[in-house]
């Protein structure tokens, strides 16, 4: 084989691996735009964000688990990358995102860690993308149990039942969420949309 061709192939492979990094490490300012603001102060990510706030300040504010939260941010970065590029091995990389989330959960000893409900919902969202609905639903339910007024969990769980054709269950989930989160316009809007399509305007 031509030496130039071999070198070109090796270069292409190297670029491919670095672009779809399994750990999801944030390497550019543009990637920060797709991440929650609290990611900017986490380990590794702060090298890109240039966050001047000492880690000790964040740890005092959020607890020791913040030391590990960059793995969650990496998972979100991987998810964003897959959503933009749609690579043929996307399912594999989404699996690495789940591994990073599990790393954070494994190293968390605070049942009241403020970001837990969000992490649970993110894990469910990625599992849905991997066609693992049976594994995803319990994480949404866990988020609701932990924070009964957490609207995103109700919204995604309702979507799941709606996708399955169970409109009655979808409506029930939304109504439950609205009753526990009185200010959730998102859930109220979703409920109205479903009821308008089904001709059911009754509030249970």
C-alpha positions in Angstrom: 0.0 0.0 0.0 1.2 3.5 -0.8 2.9 5.1 2.2 1.0 8.4 1.7 -2.3 6.5 1.8 -1.3 4.7 5.0 -0.4 8.0 6.7 -3.6 9.6 5.5 -5.7 6.7 6.9 -3.9 6.8 10.2 -4.5 10.5 10.5 -8.2 10.1 9.6 -8.6 7.4 12.3 -6.8 9.6 14.9 -9.0 12.6 14.1 -12.1 10.4 14.3 -11.2 9.1 17.8 -10.3 12.5 19.2 -13.6 14.0 17.8 -15.8 11.4 19.4 -13.9 11.1 22.6 -15.4 8.4 24.9 -15.0 10.6 28.0 -16.8 13.5 26.4 -14.1 15.9 27.6 -15.0 19.5 26.8 -12.3 20.9 24.4 -13.8 24.1 23.1 -15.7 27.2 24.2 -18.5 26.4 21.7 -19.2 23.1 23.5 -19.7 25.1 26.8 -22.8 26.7 25.2 -24.6 23.4 25.2 -23.9 22.7 28.9 -25.5 23.9 32.1 -23.8 27.0 33.6 -22.6 25.1 36.7 -20.4 22.9 34.4 -18.1 25.8 33.9 -16.6 25.5 37.4 -16.2 21.7 37.4 -12.8 19.9 37.1 -11.4 19.6 33.6 -14.1 21.9 32.2 -12.8 24.9 34.0 -9.6 24.7 32.0 -11.7 25.7 29.0 -14.2 28.1 30.7 -11.4 29.8 32.7 -13.7 30.0 35.6 -11.8 32.0 38.3 -13.9 30.8 41.2 -12.0 28.4 43.4 -13.3 24.8 43.5 -13.6 25.1 47.3 -16.3 27.6 46.8 -18.4 25.3 44.6 -17.8 22.4 46.9 -19.0 24.4 49.9 -22.1 25.5 47.9 -23.0 22.1 46.4 -21.2 19.5 48.5 -18.3 17.1 47.8 -20.0 15.4 44.8 -19.2 18.6 42.8 -15.7 17.1 42.7 -17.0 14.5 40.3 -19.7 16.5 38.5 -17.4 17.0 35.4 -18.2 13.4 34.5 -21.9 14.4 34.2 -20.9 17.4 32.1 -18.9 15.1 29.9 -21.9 12.9 29.5 -24.0 15.8 28.4 -21.3 16.9 26.0 -21.2 13.4 24.4 -25.0 13.5 24.1 -24.9 16.9 22.4 -22.1 15.6 20.0 -24.1 12.5 19.0 -27.3 14.6 18.4 -25.4 16.9 16.1 -23.3 14.3 14.1 -25.5 11.2 14.2 -22.5 8.9 13.8 -23.1 5.2 13.0 -21.5 4.2 16.4 -23.7 6.7 18.3 -25.2 4.1 20.5 -21.8 3.1 21.7 -20.8 6.6 22.6 -24.2 7.1 24.4 -23.2 4.1 26.4 -20.0 5.9 27.5 -22.2 8.9 28.6 -24.2 6.5 30.8 -21.0 5.3 32.3 -20.0 8.8 33.1 -23.3 9.5 34.8 -23.1 6.3 36.7 -19.6 7.3 37.9 -21.1 10.5 39.5 -24.0 8.5 41.0 -21.6 5.9 42.4 -19.5 8.6 44.0 -22.4 10.6 45.5 -23.1 10.1 49.2 -25.5 12.9 49.5 -29.2 11.9 48.9 -30.0 15.6 48.8 -27.4 16.6 46.2 -29.2 19.4 44.4 -28.5 18.1 40.9 -29.7 14.5 41.4 -33.1 14.9 39.9 -31.6 16.5 36.8 -29.0 13.8 36.5 -31.7 11.1 36.8 -33.8 12.7 34.0 -30.7 13.0 31.8 -29.9 9.4 32.4 -33.4 8.5 31.4 -33.3 10.7 28.3 -30.1 9.0 27.1 -31.5 5.5 27.8 -34.6 6.4 25.7 -32.2 7.4 22.9 -30.6 3.9 23.3 -34.1 2.3 23.0 -33.9 1.1 26.6 -37.3 2.5 27.8 -37.7 -0.1 30.5 -34.5 1.0 32.1 -35.3 4.7 31.5 -38.7 5.0 33.2 -37.6 4.0 36.7 -35.1 6.9 36.7 -37.9 9.4 35.9 -39.9 7.9 38.7 -36.9 8.2 41.0 -36.5 11.9 40.1 -40.2 12.5 40.9 -39.9 10.6 44.3 -36.8 12.7 45.2 -38.3 16.0 44.1 -42.1 15.8 43.7 -42.3 19.2 42.0 -39.6 18.6 39.4 -41.6 19.3 36.2 -39.1 17.9 33.6 -39.5 14.4 35.0 -43.3 14.6 34.7 -43.0 16.0 31.2 -40.8 13.2 29.9 -42.7 10.5 31.6 -45.9 11.8 30.1 -44.3 11.9 26.7 -43.3 8.2 27.2 -46.9 7.1 27.8 -48.2 9.3 25.0 -45.7 7.6 22.6 -47.0 4.3 23.8 -50.6 5.4 23.0 -51.7 5.5 26.6 -53.1 9.1 26.6 -55.0 8.5 29.8 -51.8 7.7 31.7 -50.0 10.6 30.1 -52.8 13.0 31.2 -52.7 11.5 34.7 -49.0 12.1 35.0 -49.3 15.7 33.9 -52.1 16.4 36.3 -50.1 14.9 39.1 -47.2 17.1 38.2 -49.3 20.2 38.0 -50.9 19.5 41.4 -47.4 19.3 42.9 -45.9 22.2 41.0 -48.5 24.9 40.8 -46.3 27.2 38.7 -45.5 24.8 35.9 -46.8 26.4 32.7 -45.0 23.8 30.7 -47.0 20.9 32.2 -50.3 22.9 31.9 -49.6 23.6 28.3 -48.8 20.0 27.5 -52.0 18.9 29.3 -54.1 21.3 27.3 -52.6 20.2 24.0 -53.3 16.5 24.8 -56.8 17.2 25.9 -57.5 19.4 22.8 -56.4 16.5 20.6 -58.5 13.9 22.5 -61.5 16.2 23.0 -61.2 15.8 26.8 -61.1 19.1 28.6 -62.1 17.6 32.0 -59.7 18.3 34.8 -59.3 15.3 37.1 
